[in-house]
Amino acid sequence: MSLALLSHPACLGHDAGPGHPESPSRLKAVAGKLDRDLVSVGRAEWLEAPAVRDLDLLLVHTARHLGGLRQLDAAGGGWLDPDTRLGEGSLDAARRAAGAAVLAAERAVAGEGPAFCAVRPPGHHATPHRAMGFCLFNNVAVAAAVALHRLGVERVLIVDWDVHHGNGTADAFRAEARVRYVSIHQWPHYPGTGGEDDVGVGNLFHVPRPPGLPAEAYVADLLAATDRAVAGFEPSLVIFSAGFDALRGDPLGGFTLEPAHYGALTCAVRERAPEAALISVLEGGYDPLRLAEAATAHAAALAS
């Protein structure tokens, strides 16, 4: 069974603004590397992402948030915060990104194998009420909510290794005991959330760490937090909130991981949840070539 790669051409149409680090070149680099290393040898296949349904978005986001994005889109777009712009094509891209995550969850839960969503814009900063931090809809949170409310999944584990804390994901599930959220992130750093004492209802496992530590320290601390999260909690679905801006040299982070670490981390998380369905959704990573290498290492481990 080959790995499903979910994307849509609309994801290249999102214009985050001149000189913005969250550019189409990121996705082009990832797709090209996946084509060369996995698709060409039959280990993965591309599937077109549908547009997400409002019914699914509303499991996480408020009607006011959806309506506000629609109104801004109809008015020609604009800035939602100093980092986050809705331009021509942005809303369509965001709907396809969230739709990819939902389809990935549907397929995985149905036993059709793991999936990697090569999409943009990213999602883990989008809260139920607002867009922020390059993110319009919280793709991972929507997929998790669909799994719980529509697909009959009992327990979801989200592992977020983006260098920034996924504040939106934490906010979406901080009172939902059926979801456990593990995040390792640079501290102090944007968005300034994710302290170790923020535990939700015992379901948030935050690992804030300073920049510049040896890569092995970040790997060990993330896996230790994952061990705590799965203790007494066998997830039916594991979702990777897969940002790659924790790579050494990323312009927006100070962690020190190398591409090979992501393959090893993927395998290690799989070993901790051997019966779980698996999906992954692209988040950050702002050095396109390094991003492509790391995302492909991750996807190859999903395909193994």
Secondary structure, 3 states (H helix, E strand, C coil): CCEEEEECHHHHCCCCCCCCCCCHHHHHHHHHHHHHHCHHHCCEEEEECCCCCHHHHCCCCCHHHHHHHHHHHHCCCEEEECCEEECCCHHHHHHHHHHHHHHHHHHHHCCCCCEEECCCCCCCCCCCCCCECCECCCHHHHHHHHHHHCCCCCCEEEEECCCCCCHHHHHHHCCCCCEEEEEEEECCCCCCCCCCCCCCCCCEEEEEECCCCCHHHHHHHHHHHHHHHHCCCCCCEEEEEECCCCECCCCCCCCCECHHHHHHHHHHHHHHCCCCEEEEEECCCCCHHHHHHHHHHHHHHHHC
